[in-house]
Amino acid sequence: MEAIRAGDLRCKFQIQRMTQVVNASGEPIPTPSIWGKPFYGSLDMATGHELPFAKTDVATATYKIKTYYFSGLLPTDLLLLNGRTFSINAIDNVENRNRQLMIYVTEQRTLTPS
């Protein structure tokens, strides 16, 4: 296990979780809400590529986030960082020691032609 240096944890992430809100008719409406406290981690790119799709270019990048261990994170959550949204692919409790998390995420952007 590679140690985490505090100076590497420069990115402040916020967790977004879908919750059910009941409207006036009694119907449950899925609504995104901020969950828990923000956490700091390092963001390292793993892979990336661009694909032409329906006259637009779609860029997909996969990242690895390294942070200290905390509980409660779900694979269905989204991570927010400075207006960017990351969907979680996998969560790894490194060596099952509850010291460090490796979170593998994907960011997808639609590139507009200029």
TIVO-2410 file (N, C-alpha, C; in nm, 3 decimals):
# residues 114
REC num residu      c1      c2      c3 atome chaine
REC   1      M   0.085  -0.118   0.000     N      A
REC   1      M   0.000   0.000   0.000    CA      A
REC   1      M   0.089   0.124   0.000     C      A
REC   2      E   0.065   0.210  -0.094     N      A
REC   2      E   0.138   0.335  -0.103    CA      A
REC   2      E   0.077   0.436  -0.006     C      A
REC   3      A   0.158   0.504   0.070     N      A
REC   3      A   0.109   0.600   0.169    CA      A
REC   3      A   0.050   0.723   0.101     C      A
REC   4      I  -0.047   0.784   0.169     N      A
REC   4      I  -0.106   0.908   0.120    CA      A
REC   4      I  -0.030   1.025   0.183     C      A
REC   5      R   0.018   1.114   0.098     N      A
REC   5      R   0.080   1.236   0.149    CA      A
REC   5      R  -0.026   1.345   0.152     C      A
REC   6      A  -0.034   1.416   0.264     N      A
REC   6      A  -0.139   1.516   0.281    CA      A
REC   6      A  -0.134   1.624   0.172     C      A
REC   7      G  -0.017   1.654   0.121     N      A
REC   7      G  -0.005   1.755   0.016    CA      A
REC   7      G  -0.065   1.713  -0.116     C      A
REC   8      D  -0.087   1.583  -0.136     N      A
REC   8      D  -0.147   1.534  -0.260    CA      A
REC   8      D  -0.299   1.550  -0.262     C      A
REC   9      L  -0.359   1.569  -0.147     N      A
REC   9      L  -0.505   1.577  -0.138    CA      A
REC   9      L  -0.550   1.720  -0.162     C      A
REC  10      R  -0.543   1.763  -0.286     N      A
REC  10      R  -0.571   1.902  -0.322    CA      A
REC  10      R  -0.713   1.927  -0.369     C      A
REC  11      C  -0.784   1.824  -0.409     N      A
REC  11      C  -0.917   1.839  -0.468    CA      A
REC  11      C  -1.025   1.817  -0.361     C      A
REC  12      K  -1.120   1.911  -0.354     N      A
REC  12      K  -1.228   1.901  -0.257    CA      A
REC  12      K  -1.354   1.850  -0.328     C      A
REC  13      F  -1.394   1.727  -0.296     N      A
REC  13      F  -1.508   1.662  -0.358    CA      A
REC  13      F  -1.631   1.672  -0.269     C      A
REC  14      Q  -1.747   1.679  -0.333     N      A
REC  14      Q  -1.875   1.676  -0.263    CA      A
REC  14      Q  -1.953   1.557  -0.318     C      A
REC  15      I  -2.025   1.487  -0.231     N      A
REC  15      I  -2.102   1.370  -0.271    CA      A
REC  15      I  -2.245   1.411  -0.299     C      A
REC  16      Q  -2.296   1.368  -0.415     N      A
REC  16      Q  -2.435   1.394  -0.451    CA      A
REC  16      Q  -2.509   1.261  -0.458     C      A
REC  17      R  -2.621   1.252  -0.388     N      A
REC  17      R  -2.699   1.129  -0.381    CA      A
REC  17      R  -2.843   1.158  -0.421     C      A
REC  18      M  -2.901   1.067  -0.496     N      A
REC  18      M  -3.041   1.082  -0.535    CA      A
REC  18      M  -3.131   1.042  -0.417     C      A
REC  19      T  -3.224   1.130  -0.383     N      A
REC  19      T  -3.320   1.103  -0.276    CA      A
REC  19      T  -3.460   1.111  -0.334     C      A
REC  20      Q  -3.557   1.054  -0.265     N      A
REC  20      Q  -3.696   1.058  -0.309    CA      A
REC  20      Q  -3.769   1.169  -0.235     C      A
REC  21      V  -3.827   1.261  -0.312     N      A
REC  21      V  -3.908   1.369  -0.256    CA      A
REC  21      V  -4.050   1.348  -0.306     C      A
REC  22      V  -4.148   1.359  -0.217     N      A
REC  22      V  -4.287   1.338  -0.254    CA      A
REC  22      V  -4.347   1.472  -0.294     C      A
REC  23      N  -4.409   1.478  -0.413     N      A
REC  23      N  -4.470   1.603  -0.457    CA      A
REC  23      N  -4.612   1.615  -0.402     C      A
REC  24      A  -4.684   1.720  -0.442     N      A
REC  24      A  -4.818   1.747  -0.389    CA      A
REC  24      A  -4.917   1.635  -0.421     C      A
REC  25      S  -4.895   1.561  -0.530     N      A
REC  25      S  -4.985   1.452  -0.568    CA      A
REC  25      S  -4.950   1.322  -0.496     C      A
REC  26      G  -4.842   1.321  -0.420     N      A
REC  26      G  -4.801   1.200  -0.350    CA      A
REC  26      G  -4.707   1.111  -0.429     C      A
REC  27      E  -4.660   1.160  -0.544     N      A
REC  27      E  -4.569   1.082  -0.627    CA      A
REC  27      E  -4.425   1.103  -0.583     C      A
REC  28      P  -4.345   0.996  -0.574     N      A
REC  28      P  -4.203   1.015  -0.541    CA      A
REC  28      P  -4.126   1.067  -0.662     C      A
REC  29      I  -4.050   1.172  -0.640     N      A
REC  29      I  -3.970   1.234  -0.745    CA      A
REC  29      I  -3.823   1.220  -0.705     C      A
REC  30      P  -3.738   1.155  -0.789     N      A
REC  30      P  -3.596   1.148  -0.756    CA      A
REC  30      P  -3.532   1.286  -0.768     C      A
REC  31      T  -3.466   1.328  -0.663     N      A
REC  31      T  -3.406   1.461  -0.657    CA      A
REC  31      T  -3.261   1.449  -0.608     C      A
REC  32      P  -3.166   1.512  -0.679     N      A
REC  32      P  -3.028   1.508  -0.630    CA      A
REC  32      P  -3.010   1.598  -0.508     C      A
REC  33      S  -2.937   1.550  -0.410     N      A
REC  33      S  -2.907   1.631  -0.292    CA      A
REC  33      S  -2.764   1.603  -0.247     C      A
REC  34      I  -2.706   1.701  -0.179     N      A
REC  34      I  -2.570   1.688  -0.126    CA      A
REC  34      I  -2.576   1.598  -0.003     C      A
REC  35      W  -2.484   1.502   0.003     N      A
REC  35      W  -2.481   1.407   0.114    CA      A
REC  35      W  -2.347   1.416   0.186     C      A
REC  36      G  -2.351   1.418   0.316     N      A
REC  36      G  -2.229   1.412   0.397    CA      A
REC  36      G  -2.143   1.537   0.386     C      A
REC  37      K  -2.026   1.527   0.444     N      A
REC  37      K  -1.930   1.638   0.440    CA      A
REC  37      K  -1.838   1.623   0.319     C      A
REC  38      P  -1.785   1.735   0.268     N      A
REC  38      P  -1.688   1.725   0.159    CA      A
REC  38      P  -1.564   1.649   0.204     C      A
REC  39      F  -1.494   1.589   0.110     N      A
REC  39      F  -1.369   1.521   0.142    CA      A
REC  39      F  -1.262   1.564   0.042     C      A
REC  40      Y  -1.137   1.550   0.083     N      A
REC  40      Y  -1.024   1.587  -0.001    CA      A
REC  40      Y  -0.960   1.461  -0.057     C      A
REC  41      G  -0.916   1.469  -0.183     N      A
REC  41      G  -0.850   1.356  -0.245    CA      A
REC  41      G  -0.764   1.401  -0.361     C      A
REC  42      S  -0.688   1.309  -0.415     N      A
REC  42      S  -0.606   1.338  -0.534    CA      A
REC  42      S  -0.680   1.281  -0.655     C      A
REC  43      L  -0.672   1.351  -0.768     N      A
REC  43      L  -0.740   1.311  -0.891    CA      A
REC  43      L  -0.635   1.281  -0.996     C      A
REC  44      D  -0.622   1.155  -1.035     N      A
REC  44      D  -0.523   1.113  -1.134    CA      A
REC  44      D  -0.594   1.049  -1.252     C      A
REC  45      M  -0.559   1.093  -1.373     N      A
REC  45      M  -0.622   1.039  -1.492    CA      A
REC  45      M  -0.569   0.899  -1.522     C      A
REC  46      A  -0.662   0.808  -1.555     N      A
REC  46      A  -0.622   0.672  -1.591    CA      A
REC  46      A  -0.628   0.653  -1.742     C      A
REC  47      T  -0.742   0.683  -1.803     N      A
REC  47      T  -0.757   0.672  -1.949    CA      A
REC  47      T  -0.850   0.782  -1.999     C      A
REC  48      G  -0.850   0.802  -2.130     N      A
REC  48      G  -0.940   0.899  -2.189    CA      A
REC  48      G  -0.949   0.879  -2.339     C      A
REC  49      H  -1.066   0.909  -2.396     N      A
REC  49      H  -1.081   0.901  -2.540    CA      A
REC  49      H  -1.199   0.986  -2.586     C      A
REC  50      E  -1.201   1.018  -2.714     N      A
REC  50      E  -1.309   1.095  -2.774    CA      A
REC  50      E  -1.373   1.012  -2.884     C      A
REC  51      L  -1.506   1.019  -2.893     N      A
REC  51      L  -1.579   0.945  -2.994    CA      A
REC  51      L  -1.678   1.037  -3.066     C      A
REC  52      P  -1.685   1.032  -3.198     N      A
REC  52      P  -1.789   1.107  -3.267    CA      A
REC  52      P  -1.922   1.035  -3.251     C      A
REC  53      F  -2.025   1.107  -3.212     N      A
REC  53      F  -2.154   1.046  -3.187    CA      A
REC  53      F  -2.263   1.146  -3.224     C      A
REC  54      A  -2.340   1.116  -3.327     N      A
REC  54      A  -2.453   1.198  -3.371    CA      A
REC  54      A  -2.412   1.344  -3.392     C      A
REC  55      K  -2.310   1.365  -3.471     N      A
REC  55      K  -2.260   1.497  -3.509    CA      A
REC  55      K  -2.203   1.578  -3.392     C      A
REC  56      T  -2.177   1.514  -3.280     N      A
REC  56      T  -2.108   1.579  -3.169    CA      A
REC  56      T  -1.996   1.486  -3.125     C      A
REC  57      D  -1.900   1.541  -3.058     N      A
REC  57      D  -1.792   1.460  -3.003    CA      A
REC  57      D  -1.816   1.440  -2.854     C      A
REC  58      V  -1.806   1.316  -2.811     N      A
REC  58      V  -1.824   1.284  -2.670    CA      A
REC  58      V  -1.690   1.238  -2.615     C      A
REC  59      A  -1.642   1.307  -2.513     N      A
REC  59      A  -1.515   1.273  -2.450    CA      A
REC  59      A  -1.543   1.200  -2.319     C      A
REC  60      T  -1.479   1.088  -2.301     N      A
REC  60      T  -1.494   1.011  -2.178    CA      A
REC  60      T  -1.356   0.993  -2.117     C      A
REC  61      A  -1.346   1.024  -1.989     N      A
REC  61      A  -1.219   1.010  -1.918    CA      A
REC  61      A  -1.241   0.932  -1.790     C      A
REC  62      T  -1.150   0.842  -1.760     N      A
REC  62      T  -1.156   0.763  -1.638    CA      A
REC  62      T  -1.045   0.812  -1.545     C      A
REC  63      Y  -1.082   0.834  -1.419     N      A
REC  63      Y  -0.989   0.886  -1.320    CA      A
REC  63      Y  -0.982   0.794  -1.199     C      A
REC  64      K  -0.876   0.810  -1.124     N      A
REC  64      K  -0.856   0.739  -0.998    CA      A
REC  64      K  -0.846   0.845  -0.889     C      A
REC  65      I  -0.931   0.834  -0.787     N      A
REC  65      I  -0.928   0.928  -0.674    CA      A
REC  65      I  -0.875   0.852  -0.553     C      A
REC  66      K  -0.772   0.909  -0.491     N      A
REC  66      K  -0.714   0.849  -0.371    CA      A
REC  66      K  -0.747   0.941  -0.253     C      A
REC  67      T  -0.800   0.883  -0.146     N      A
REC  67      T  -0.838   0.960  -0.028    CA      A
REC  67      T  -0.828   0.874   0.097     C      A
REC  68      Y  -0.841   0.938   0.212     N      A
REC  68      Y  -0.847   0.863   0.337    CA      A
REC  68      Y  -0.980   0.790   0.345     C      A
REC  69      Y  -0.985   0.682   0.422     N      A
REC  69      Y  -1.105   0.600   0.433    CA      A
REC  69      Y  -1.217   0.676   0.503     C      A
REC  70      F  -1.337   0.661   0.450     N      A
REC  70      F  -1.459   0.701   0.519    CA      A
REC  70      F  -1.569   0.606   0.473     C      A
REC  71      S  -1.672   0.590   0.554     N      A
REC  71      S  -1.777   0.494   0.521    CA      A
REC  71      S  -1.899   0.568   0.465     C      A
REC  72      G  -1.985   0.493   0.400     N      A
REC  72      G  -2.112   0.547   0.353    CA      A
REC  72      G  -2.119   0.579   0.205     C      A
REC  73      L  -2.009   0.576   0.133     N      A
REC  73      L  -2.009   0.607  -0.009    CA      A
REC  73      L  -2.068   0.489  -0.087     C      A
REC  74      L  -2.158   0.519  -0.181     N      A
REC  74      L  -2.224   0.416  -0.260    CA      A
REC  74      L  -2.184   0.427  -0.407     C      A
REC  75      P  -2.185   0.317  -0.480     N      A
REC  75      P  -2.152   0.322  -0.623    CA      A
REC  75      P  -2.254   0.402  -0.705     C      A
REC  76      T  -2.373   0.425  -0.651     N      A
REC  76      T  -2.475   0.503  -0.721    CA      A
REC  76      T  -2.460   0.653  -0.699     C      A
REC  77      D  -2.371   0.694  -0.608     N      A
REC  77      D  -2.349   0.837  -0.581    CA      A
REC  77      D  -2.272   0.901  -0.696     C      A
REC  78      L  -2.279   1.033  -0.701     N      A
REC  78      L  -2.199   1.112  -0.794    CA      A
REC  78      L  -2.103   1.196  -0.713     C      A
REC  79      L  -1.988   1.228  -0.769     N      A
REC  79      L  -1.891   1.315  -0.703    CA      A
REC  79      L  -1.883   1.445  -0.781     C      A
REC  80      L  -1.885   1.557  -0.710     N      A
REC  80      L  -1.880   1.689  -0.770    CA      A
REC  80      L  -1.748   1.756  -0.736     C      A
REC  81      L  -1.688   1.820  -0.838     N      A
REC  81      L  -1.562   1.892  -0.819    CA      A
REC  81      L  -1.561   2.012  -0.912     C      A
REC  82      N  -1.574   2.131  -0.857     N      A
REC  82      N  -1.566   2.256  -0.934    CA      A
REC  82      N  -1.652   2.255  -1.060     C      A
REC  83      G  -1.777   2.215  -1.049     N      A
REC  83      G  -1.867   2.214  -1.163    CA      A
REC  83      G  -1.857   2.090  -1.250     C      A
REC  84      R  -1.768   2.000  -1.219     N      A
REC  84      R  -1.754   1.874  -1.293    CA      A
REC  84      R  -1.826   1.764  -1.216     C      A
REC  85      T  -1.882   1.667  -1.290     N      A
REC  85      T  -1.955   1.556  -1.228    CA      A
REC  85      T  -1.889   1.425  -1.268     C      A
REC  86      F  -1.864   1.341  -1.169     N      A
REC  86      F  -1.801   1.211  -1.190    CA      A
REC  86      F  -1.895   1.101  -1.142     C      A
REC  87      S  -1.914   0.999  -1.224     N      A
REC  87      S  -1.992   0.882  -1.180    CA      A
REC  87      S  -1.895   0.775  -1.131     C      A
REC  88      I  -1.934   0.707  -1.025     N      A
REC  88      I  -1.846   0.610  -0.960    CA      A
REC  88      I  -1.856   0.475  -1.031     C      A
REC  89      N  -1.741   0.420  -1.069     N      A
REC  89      N  -1.734   0.287  -1.128    CA      A
REC  89      N  -1.706   0.181  -1.022     C      A
REC  90      A  -1.614   0.211  -0.932     N      A
REC  90      A  -1.575   0.113  -0.830    CA      A
REC  90      A  -1.517   0.187  -0.709     C      A
REC  91      I  -1.532   0.124  -0.592     N      A
REC  91      I  -1.475   0.176  -0.467    CA      A
REC  91      I  -1.391   0.065  -0.407     C      A
REC  92      D  -1.264   0.095  -0.380     N      A
REC  92      D  -1.173  -0.006  -0.328    CA      A
REC  92      D  -1.119   0.038  -0.192     C      A
REC  93      N  -1.150  -0.039  -0.087     N      A
REC  93      N  -1.093  -0.019   0.045    CA      A
REC  93      N  -0.958  -0.092   0.042     C      A
REC  94      V  -0.851  -0.017   0.019     N      A
REC  94      V  -0.719  -0.075  -0.008    CA      A
REC  94      V  -0.677  -0.166   0.108     C      A
REC  95      E  -0.649  -0.291   0.072     N      A
REC  95      E  -0.606  -0.395   0.165    CA      A
REC  95      E  -0.704  -0.418   0.280     C      A
REC  96      N  -0.826  -0.369   0.267     N      A
REC  96      N  -0.930  -0.385   0.370    CA      A
REC  96      N  -0.884  -0.343   0.508     C      A
REC  97      R  -0.805  -0.235   0.513     N      A
REC  97      R  -0.754  -0.186   0.641    CA      A
REC  97      R  -0.827  -0.063   0.693     C      A
REC  98      N  -0.926  -0.013   0.619     N      A
REC  98      N  -1.000   0.108   0.657    CA      A
REC  98      N  -0.908   0.228   0.678     C      A
REC  99      R  -0.806   0.238   0.592     N      A
REC  99      R  -0.713   0.352   0.597    CA      A
REC  99      R  -0.722   0.438   0.473     C      A
REC 100      Q  -0.746   0.374   0.359     N      A
REC 100      Q  -0.737   0.444   0.232    CA      A
REC 100      Q  -0.843   0.393   0.136     C      A
REC 101      L  -0.903   0.484   0.059     N      A
REC 101      L  -0.998   0.446  -0.045    CA      A
REC 101      L  -0.940   0.482  -0.181     C      A
REC 102      M  -0.961   0.395  -0.278     N      A
REC 102      M  -0.934   0.424  -0.419    CA      A
REC 102      M  -1.071   0.421  -0.486     C      A
REC 103      I  -1.110   0.533  -0.542     N      A
REC 103      I  -1.240   0.545  -0.607    CA      A
REC 103      I  -1.215   0.563  -0.756     C      A
REC 104      Y  -1.268   0.475  -0.836     N      A
REC 104      Y  -1.252   0.483  -0.980    CA      A
REC 104      Y  -1.377   0.546  -1.039     C      A
REC 105      V  -1.360   0.656  -1.112     N      A
REC 105      V  -1.473   0.734  -1.161    CA      A
REC 105      V  -1.460   0.761  -1.310     C      A
REC 106      T  -1.572   0.800  -1.372     N      A
REC 106      T  -1.576   0.837  -1.513    CA      A
REC 106      T  -1.641   0.973  -1.526     C      A
REC 107      E  -1.581   1.055  -1.611     N      A
REC 107      E  -1.639   1.185  -1.645    CA      A
REC 107      E  -1.668   1.183  -1.794     C      A
REC 108      Q  -1.790   1.225  -1.828     N      A
REC 108      Q  -1.828   1.228  -1.969    CA      A
REC 108      Q  -1.869   1.370  -2.005     C      A
REC 109      R  -1.811   1.422  -2.113     N      A
REC 109      R  -1.841   1.558  -2.159    CA      A
REC 109      R  -1.878   1.554  -2.306     C      A
REC 110      T  -1.970   1.639  -2.344     N      A
REC 110      T  -2.001   1.657  -2.484    CA      A
REC 110      T  -1.925   1.779  -2.533     C      A
REC 111      L  -1.844   1.758  -2.633     N      A
REC 111      L  -1.762   1.866  -2.688    CA      A
REC 111      L  -1.839   1.936  -2.798     C      A
REC 112      T  -1.855   2.067  -2.785     N      A
REC 112      T  -1.927   2.142  -2.886    CA      A
REC 112      T  -1.829   2.188  -2.994     C      A
REC 113      P  -1.871   2.180  -3.120     N      A
REC 113      P  -1.780   2.228  -3.227    CA      A
REC 113      P  -1.766   2.379  -3.222     C      A
REC 114      S  -1.647   2.428  -3.254     N      A
REC 114      S  -1.625   2.573  -3.249    CA      A
REC 114      S  -1.607   2.631  -3.386     C      A
***
